[in-house]
Amino acid sequence: MEKIVVVNLKSLVEKHGISMKELSRLADIEPAILSKLVNNKRQSIYFDHIARIADALDVKDIREIIDIKETEFAELDTHG
């Protein structure tokens, strides 16, 4: 099994009753970056972004923002 990092922004904004657009404004993070994080399309996340999201949503535990999950299938290498 492979482990992946998951960003829980979708559930966080629902929990706090705000939109992704509002989170973008509150955290001062580009909407496109948040969209890529929500859809697991980014390979990295900056600590600064995590801190801004935590501050905007008054999150005290980083595990509310990111999580590590196991997946049965590794990504297929399409470059070879």
N, C-alpha and C positions, 0 to 999 in steps of 0.2 A: 504494500500500500504506500501511496505517496501522500505527503502532507502538503496542504496549501494554506496560505494566509487569506482569510476572508475579511473584507471590510463591511461592517454591519450598518452602513449609513441609512439604508432604506428603512430598516426597522427603527432606527434611532429617530429619524425625522417623523415617522408615524407616531412613535411614542410621545414625542414632544409637540405633535400637532402643527408642524411647520412643513413647508415645501423645501425641495432641494434648492430652489432659487433663493429662498429666505436663508437657508443654511449658508449658501454661497456668500450672501451679503454679510451675515453675522460673523462668519469665519474669515472673510476676505480671501476666499479661494475661488479661482475661476470655475464657473459652472462646468466647463468641459472636463476639468480635472476631477471634480466630484462625480461626474457622469462615468468617467472611466473607472474610478474607484468602485462605484456601485456595481458596475458591470464586470468587475474583475478583468479589465482590459489593460491595467497598468502592472508593470513588473516590480515597481517600487513605490513606497510612500515615504514622504519626508516626516521626520519627527516634528518639525514645525507645523505641518498640516494637522498631525494628530493633536498637538497642543492647542491649535486654533479651534479645531472641532470640539475638543473637550471644554475649552473655555466658552465657546458659543452655546453649548448645550448643558453646561454645568455638570459635566461628567467627571467623576472622581476616580473611576476604575477603567484603565485602558482596555480591559477585556470587554467593555461595552462597545468599544469602537472596532477593535480587531480581534480575530479569533483564528485558531489553527484547527483545521479539519482534515480528516483523512478521506482520500478518494481511492477507489479501486483501480482507476485507469490513469495511466500516465499520458500526458499529451503526446500525440504523434508528431514525430519530427518530419515536417513537410519541406525541409530545405535540402534533403538529400536525394 
